[in-house]
């Protein structure tokens, strides 16, 4: 950060007095978030903002957010763009906007000041390629084949996990949070209770997904508890909920066995959305199935343009 910019960022900023959590704008904003992961992420984002605006002198809990003004957040935005990716910058700016709104709600700033802060902390355009990818049918088939070739309990469980990640489009944490009572064998109905923002929704396991889940239940049984449980090296079931890290490791292992590269659990969700849209499913319906609050979020998961460009490029003949 240049000296001039550093002066602009820190000008007028002071440490807060010892405010209780219910009167501190940053604490009030973080507490308003419903997801533990969101609270953790935004707390870190606010620390980044506070440290940048105070020249490294203060964290979010120490900064007096009541004196933050347009010039501070505008300079913060410029400083962050010099060293962080646009998505990270936008997360920090979103946290600043949320804290400013909390400061307004607490009576520390007026509506005009809030509007100016929001303008100074407006999001930046992110023109980078979207994260992750969509899997091809051949890659999906190869991963299910290696699970099917594994006659152990882990083979059946892993096939069912992949079937739910792809066939129902669940997030990794949502899958880990499923309970036995959340799946209806007769209808294939899945109740997702650990959704983002604590929102519940209904998903459906049909066709191969239902077959894979029922095959797993033939091994697991119908006892209460987590739908997907650990399987030890001896092949015995341990009735404890899978951790997201365990699902990540399983996906990586099965992908390696299948010769599939660069795949994560969330790529199955991207593939779920892309394949539904490619099959002409209604965008609003897909949005609801994915549990997205905004259509724009669902659209960002769509990888059809990339596939269309690849098919178009194949029309060219390169005379090598």
N, C-alpha and C positions, 0 to 999 in steps of 0.2 A: 504494500500500500504506500503511495507517495505521501510525503509530509503534509501537503496541502489537503489531500483527501483524508488522511488520518485526523487532521485538525477539525475538518468538517464533521466527521463521524462523532468525535468525542466531545465537541463543543456543547457545554451546558449539561452534560450527563453527570449524574452523581449517584452515589450508592443510596439505596433505600434505607429508611429506618426499619427497625424490626417489626414488620407487619405480620399479623396472623395469616395463615393460609387462606382464610375466607375473605381477606381484604387485599391480598396480593394478586395483581392482575395475571401474572404468569401462572401462579398456582391455581387460580380460579379457572383459567382457560384449560390447563392440562387436566384438571379434575373433571371438566365437562366432557372430555372425550370418553367414549364408551369402551374402546378396546385397550387392553393392557399394552399391546404392541404399539398402538397409536400414542398412548401416553408416554411410553418410553422414547419413541422416535421424536415426538414434538418437544419433549423436555431437552433432548440432546440438541435439537434444532435451535431452541431458544438460547441454550448455552452458547452455541456458535454465534448467534446474533449478538448476544450481550458481550461476549468476548471481543468480537469484531468492533462493535460500537464503542467499547470502553478501552480499546487498545490493549486488550488482554487483562485488564484489571478486575473485571467483574463477571460473574456468572449470572444467569437469568434471575436467580433468587435474590441476588444482591443489587441488581440494577433498579433504579427508580423509574418504572415504566411510565409514570405520570408526566415526566418531563420529556419523553421521547416525542419528536416532532418530524414533520415532513423531511427536513434536510438531513436528519439522522438516518432515516430508513432509505432515502434516495441514495445517499452515499454508501450505506450498507449494501444496497443492491448492486451498485457499481463495483464495490470491493469484492463481493462474493463472485461476481461474474469473471473476475480476473483469475480466480483460482479453483472454482468448483464447476461441476457439470450442471447444465440447466435444470435437470430434474432435482438435484440437491438444492440448488438455489431456490427453486420454487417451493420446496418443502420448508425451508427456513422462512421465506417470505410469507407463506401461509400461516406459519406459527406466529409471526409478528402481527399479521392482520388479526388473528384470533385473540391475541393478547391485547391489542389496541381496542378491540370490541369489548373485551372484559373490563378494560380501564374505563371505557365509556359507561358501561353498565354499572360500574361501581361509583360513578360520579366524579372521576378524576379528570376527565377531558370532556369537551363539548362535541356536538355532532359535526361541526365544521372541522375541528381538529382531526376527528376520526376519519372523515372523508379524505382529508389531505394525506393522512398516514397511509390509508388504503391505496391512494394513487401512487404514492412514493414506493410502496411495497407491492406494486402490481407484478403479476407473473411475467416471466420472460418466455419468449418463444423457444420451443425445443424442436429443432429440426434434425435431431439425431435419429438414426434408425431405431424402431421399436425393439425392446428387449425380447429375447426368446425367439421361438420359431414354432411353426406348425409341422407335425410329423406326417410323413406320407403313409399311405395304406400298407406299403411293403414293410416299413419300419415298425408300424403297429403290429402287423402280423408276426414279424420276426420276434418281437418281445413277448407276445402271447405264446408263441411256439416254444420258447425256452422255458416258460413257466409250465406249460402243459407237459413238457418232457421231464419235468421234475415231479416225481411221484410222491414226494414228501408232503407233509402238511404245509411247509413253507411255499411249495410250488402252487398249491391251491389258494393259499392266502394271497400270494403275490399276484396271481392272475386276477383275483377278485379286487384287489387294490387298484391294479391298472384299469380294470373294467369300470370301476367307480370314478377314477380320475378322468378317464376319457368319456365313458358313456353317460355320466351324470355331470361332468364338468366341475367337480368339487375342488375347492382349495385344499391344500395339504392339511392345514389345521382343522378344517371342517371334516375331512375324512377321519382324522385321528379322534375327533370328538364324537363320532357316531356310536350309538349304543345299540345293543341287540334289539331293543324294543322299537328302534327307529326304522327298522326295515320290515316290511310286510311281504312275506313269501308269496302270498296269493296275488297281490296286485303289483308288486315291485315298487311300492311307494316307499320313498326314503324321506324322513323328516330331518332336515338339517338344522340343528339347534345351536351349533357353535359358529354361526355365520358371522361375517365381518360386521362390526357395529352391533353385535348381539341380536342381529335380525334373524328370525327363523323363516325358512321357506320349505317348500316341498319339491323334491326331485324324484325322478323315476328311473329305476333300473329295468330296462326292457331287453328283449332279445338276448344277445350274448352276455350282457351285463348281469341279467337276472340268472342265467345259467351258471355263470362264474360265482356269483354270490351264494346261490343255493348249494353248489358243490363245496364251497368253503364252509357253509353251515353244517353240511353233513359231517365234516371233520370237527368243527368247533363245538357243535351242539347248540341248544337253544337257551342255555343258562343266561341269566342277566349279566350285564357288564358291557364292556367295550365290544363293539362289533368286530374290530380287528385287534387281535392280541399278539403278543410276542410268541415266537417259536424258538426254542433253544437249539443248540447245536446237535443235541440228541434227537431232535424232532418232536419234543414234547411241548405242549402248549403251556404258556405262562399267562394267566389271566390278569394281565395288566395292559393298560392302554398304550398303543404305540406312540412314540415321540416323533415329531416331524423330522428330526435328524435321522431316525431309523428308516422312515419312508424315503427320504432323499438317498440314503445309502443303498436301499433296496433297488430303487429305480436305476441308480448308477451301475449297480452290479448286473441287473438283468439287461440293461442296455449294452454293457460290455460283452456279455455272453452272446447277445444277438448281433453284435457288430454294428450297433447304432451309436453314433457319436453326438456329443453336445446336446444332451437331453436332461431336462429337469422335471420334477413333478408338475410344475406350473405349465410346462409346455403341453401337457395333456389337456389342460383347461383351454389353452389357446387353440389347440386342435379341435376340441369340442365345439367351440364357437365358430371357428372358420368352416368346419365341415357342415355345421347346421346352416350357416348362411349360404354356403356353396350349394346346398340342397334346396335353396329357396325358402327356408324357414323365415317367418316374419321377424324383423329386427326387434320389435317390442317384445315378442314372445321369447326370443333368445336372451334379451336383456333380463327378463324375469327369471328365466331358467338359470342364468348365471348369477343372479342375486346382485346385479349392478344397480346403483342408484340412478345413474345417468346413462343415456344412450351413447354419449360420447365415449364413455369408458368401454362399453361393449365394442364400439367401432374400432377402438385402438387394438383390440385383440384380433381383428380381422386380417388374415394374411392372404386373402384372395388376390389382391393386386400383385403381390410378388409372384404368385403362381401364374397369373395371366401374363406378366412380363416375361417369365421364363418360357412359356409356350410361344409367345410372339418372337422371342429371340431365336427359337428353334426353326423359325421360317426362313432364317438367313442361311446362306451357304457360304462358309468360309473356305476358300480354295487352298487349303494347306496340304 
